Amino acid sequence: MDVLPLLLLVAGSAAVAGAARRTPVPAPLLLVAAGLIASYIPGVPEYTLDPEVVLPLVLPPLLYTAASDSSYLDLRAQLRPVALLSIGYVLFATLVVGWAAYLLVPGLPLPAALVLGAVVAPPDAVAATAVARRVGLPSRITTILQGESLVNDATAITAYKVALAAAVGEGATWAHGVGEFLLAAVGGVAVGLLLMVPLHWLRTHLKEALLQNTLSLLIPFVAYGLAEWVHASGVLAVVVVALYLGHRNYEVDFATRLQEEAVWKMVAFVLESAVFALIGLQLQFVLKGLGEYRGTDAAWYAVAVFLAVVLARFVWVYPATFLPRLLSARIREREENPTWKAPFIIGWAGMRGVVSLAIAFSIPLTVHGHGPFPGRNLILFLTFTTVIGTLVVQGLTLPPLIRLLRLPGRDAQAETLAEANAQAQASRVAELRLNDLLEDERNALPPPLADRLRDVLERRRNAVWERLGAVNPVTGESVDDTYRRLSREMIAAERSVFVRLRNGRYIDDEMLRTLLRRLDLEEAAAFREAA
């Protein structure tokens, strides 16, 4: 196996993603652009998206990280809009885009057109939330976009399988399609529910953080593989397990959480960077197989499908937002009256991504009877242009559009006040618990050590309030920033002494690592208190 192309892909995409952090351009867009340019550079390996790799090996960890970072309680509160988008909209877009392609492209059978509709129906999980976090969308909109992206892949893959069965001549019926969808949905959720409690029990009973994080890396693949083995939705199984484990993550010890956060951030960064670069690198491969659909006809088809995808989302989003309020007095009483702005942002945040391309590449070359799959190369091309079009057009314009509409962002001061009040309540309980413990003679401590425990508690209680305090007129720092900087300076001075002692052979490397780890934990604690 030639590993050089893989190493080039990972290293190159990571470098571009790192550079994107220094620019106002979202990383997914810069990675796609870099892939498009690299596809024309002589000597660059030919990369093709293999659905047998992307769907079972790349999609599960990306879904797992997104779902475990999501809030189960927030998603439950927004269940109706999430379900209407992740299920209703995907099926609606499949029919609308498929019917439009059927009317537009001469000779394209309706089942093949519906395959295209299912392929381009689901918005991407990574692109929309990356832009949403960067521009500071209101938490409700971010939750809806995240929830939609977690489930819509399952709906799209099921719709694709049903349309594909009809296209290749397996005689699929509407009843068969409904049954397939129910099996995938109910089966995927059932597998997730079956796995989540034993996996959480195992996570909390393994005694070493290294073993716990090894298990954490295996969980998304186990959930996805088991669900697919029983012909259920692997996507839903991964999402259910991840939501449960993320909701109960506080029950895992601190060492596991620290390691797990670092490990999954690295995994997500590498995979997200690579898949967006891969999208751009597909240009040459897609154009080679376009065949008779070259020229202005292909360009017209691409523009028309792109417009159908964009317009179908708006046609669905506005009724899905306002009709439930008109039909239900309970919803009107329980929820605030939405304006036209939030649905507009949700409608425009419909970027497509690597899952659409991976599904398109899984379309078979032939149908039953060994004839070629009708319009396969055109479907690949239209999927590619739709993905690129939505990423570039919507991705680039979404941040300025949000600023133009002046949507109320997250209230940083209100969030800080809520955090400070929560910390104050926790500190009071911790202080009472400490006093109770110190009254027991088995817990006797010298006064300096007991005072140190109280000082740490007091520092934690005051840290959040200090973020609202005055700024140093000389440095421009808050009290919190100064505390963090001085802590780091002190730790850096200690660290340099330990290294000098090791270099002078007063201590060995093993002792140096022990001492440095202790300083690292103290620096991490200081940073977290100030963050």
Helices and strands as residue ranges (DSSP letters): H 4-20, H 27-38, H 51-53, I 54-58, H 59-69, H 72-77, H 79-83, I 84-89, H 90-104, H 110-120, H 125-135, H 139-167, H 174-205, H 209-229, H 234-247, G 249-251, H 254-281, H 283-288, G 291-293, H 296-327, H 329-334, H 341-348, H 354-361, H 376-389, I 390-394, H 395-405, H 412-439, G 441-443, H 447-466, H 479-503, H 509-530
